[in-house]
Structure formats: C-alpha cells, structure tokens
Amino acid sequence: MPTYDDPVLETYIQPSSAFGATTEIQTYVGPKGKRGMVLDIDLDITADMVGTTTVPEIDVGTASGDTTYGRFRLGTTATAGYTVAQGAARRASQVGGNTVTDDTPSFQDYVGHVMLRTAYIPADTPFVITRKAGVGGTPAGTARSRVVIGWF
C-alpha cells in the first residue's frame, strides 16, 4: 500500500504538438480511491515558445486553464519564451533552483512561473492538463510534455 513516502507515480505524456499557438486540453482521472499531487512538469522543446503578452504554459487544474494543482509558464519572463537554443529540455522542478514555501516548490522570479504541489487532486475526481497557447504577437511553440503525479 503506497504511503506519502512511497506514492504510486504516474506520468501523463502529451505528444509533440504546436500547443504554443493553439490551446490543448486533456481530462484524466487518477487511480481509484487515491488523491494526487503534481510532483513535476517537464518538456522537450522543438520550436521556440512565443507569446509577447504571455508565454505558453502547462497548467494542471479542475478545468481548462485552471492552475489549482500545478503550473509551469514556459519562459524566462512572462513575455519571453524558452527557446531551443537555450536548451530543449526543461523541467519545472529544476528551474531557478526552486524555493520551498510552505512545502510548495515554487519559483516566482515572475508571477506564477513554477508552482508544484499546490493542492491535492481529490480521489476519483477528474482533473485537466492544459497546454495553453501564448498570447500576443504570433504565438508559437512545439514540445512534448510530461506531468508526473504521485498518488497516495
């Protein structure tokens, strides 16, 4: 039986696509009777993330675009997206060294950059992974992404 020290880990993989220009959503339900916690979000970028008002992001929440359970904004600032030249592989848990505030790994060099373990996903309740398009200019960005959730 899994405990908080030994969760059942599930990785939710989203295939490579141009979500930087067109928002994509997927709805899931975790293992029966278990509640979940977003432990990490990572991606492999194959085309620069672009949005001059807001960069593309990956959200985990109760509905499309909701960030209740986790968020990874895909840029060095809210308006400057990650590029392939900066390194294609990105992992939310390693951005900026992450600080832990109230047991919540976060990196707030700009508002909402990285938020992990923000709340439990309730047992037997649908949750949504949103790959949210950038806003402003000519939004773009292609990547394969993974969301790692520990179920207890």
C-alpha positions in Angstrom: 0.0 0.0 0.0 1.5 3.4 -1.0 2.3 5.9 1.7 3.3 9.6 1.5 6.9 8.4 1.4 6.2 5.9 -1.4 3.5 7.2 -3.7 2.3 5.5 -6.9 3.9 7.6 -9.7 2.1 8.1 -12.9 3.4 10.1 -15.8 0.9 11.8 -18.1 2.6 12.2 -21.5 1.3 14.7 -24.1 2.8 14.1 -27.6 4.7 16.7 -29.5 2.5 19.4 -31.0 2.3 23.1 -31.6 0.3 23.9 -28.5 2.1 27.3 -28.2 -0.3 28.6 -30.9 -3.4 26.5 -30.1 -4.5 25.5 -26.6 -4.9 21.8 -25.9 -6.7 20.1 -23.1 -6.9 16.5 -21.8 -9.1 15.3 -18.9 -7.9 12.4 -16.7 -9.0 10.6 -13.5 -6.3 9.1 -11.2 -6.2 5.6 -9.7 -9.4 4.7 -7.8 -9.6 5.9 -4.2 -6.3 7.8 -4.3 -5.6 11.5 -4.2 -2.8 13.0 -6.2 -0.1 15.7 -6.1 1.7 17.2 -9.1 5.4 16.5 -8.5 6.9 17.7 -11.7 6.2 19.0 -15.2 8.8 18.6 -17.9 9.1 19.1 -21.7 11.3 18.7 -24.7 11.0 21.9 -26.8 11.4 21.5 -30.6 10.3 25.0 -31.6 10.6 28.3 -29.6 7.9 29.2 -27.2 6.4 32.6 -28.2 3.9 34.9 -26.7 4.6 38.7 -26.4 1.9 39.3 -23.8 2.1 35.9 -22.0 4.2 32.9 -22.9 2.7 29.4 -23.4 2.2 27.3 -20.2 1.2 23.9 -18.9 -1.5 24.0 -16.2 -3.0 21.2 -14.1 -6.3 22.0 -12.5 -10.0 21.5 -12.3 -10.8 22.9 -15.8 -9.1 24.2 -18.8 -6.6 26.9 -17.8 -7.1 26.4 -14.1 -3.8 26.2 -12.1 -5.1 24.7 -8.8 -2.8 21.7 -8.8 0.3 23.0 -10.8 1.7 25.4 -13.3 4.8 25.8 -15.5 5.0 29.0 -17.5 7.3 28.4 -20.4 9.6 31.4 -20.4 12.4 33.3 -18.8 9.9 36.1 -18.2 6.1 36.4 -18.6 6.7 37.7 -22.1 9.9 35.9 -23.3 9.5 32.3 -24.1 12.1 29.5 -23.8 14.0 28.8 -27.0 15.5 25.7 -28.4 18.9 27.5 -28.4 18.6 27.8 -24.6 18.3 24.1 -24.2 15.4 22.0 -25.4 14.8 20.0 -22.2 13.0 21.9 -19.4 12.0 20.6 -16.0 9.8 22.7 -13.7 11.4 21.2 -10.5 14.8 22.5 -11.7 14.0 26.0 -12.8 15.9 28.5 -10.8 16.7 26.0 -8.1 13.1 26.2 -6.8 12.5 27.5 -3.3 10.2 25.8 -1.0 7.5 27.9 0.6 5.1 26.1 2.9 6.2 22.8 1.4 5.3 24.0 -2.0 8.1 24.1 -4.6 7.9 27.3 -6.5 10.0 29.8 -8.4 8.5 33.2 -8.6 11.0 35.3 -10.5 7.8 36.4 -12.2 4.3 35.7 -11.1 3.3 32.1 -11.5 6.5 30.9 -13.2 6.6 27.5 -11.4 4.1 26.1 -8.9 4.2 22.4 -7.9 2.4 20.6 -5.1 0.0 23.4 -4.7 -3.1 21.3 -3.7 -4.2 17.7 -3.7 -6.2 16.3 -6.6 -9.2 14.8 -4.9 -9.7 11.0 -5.2 -11.9 9.8 -8.0 -12.2 13.4 -9.4 -11.4 14.4 -13.0 -8.5 16.8 -13.5 -7.4 18.7 -16.6 -3.9 19.2 -18.1 -4.0 22.3 -20.3 -1.2 23.1 -22.7 -2.1 26.8 -23.0 -1.2 28.9 -26.0 0.8 32.0 -25.7 -0.9 35.4 -26.2 0.3 38.4 -28.2 2.4 38.7 -31.3 2.5 35.5 -33.2 2.1 32.8 -30.5 4.1 29.6 -31.2 5.9 26.7 -29.6 6.2 23.0 -30.1 7.1 20.5 -27.4 6.4 17.1 -26.0 5.4 17.4 -22.3 5.0 15.1 -19.3 3.2 15.7 -16.0 4.3 13.5 -13.1 1.7 12.9 -10.4 2.2 11.0 -7.1 -1.0 9.2 -6.0 -1.5 8.4 -2.3 
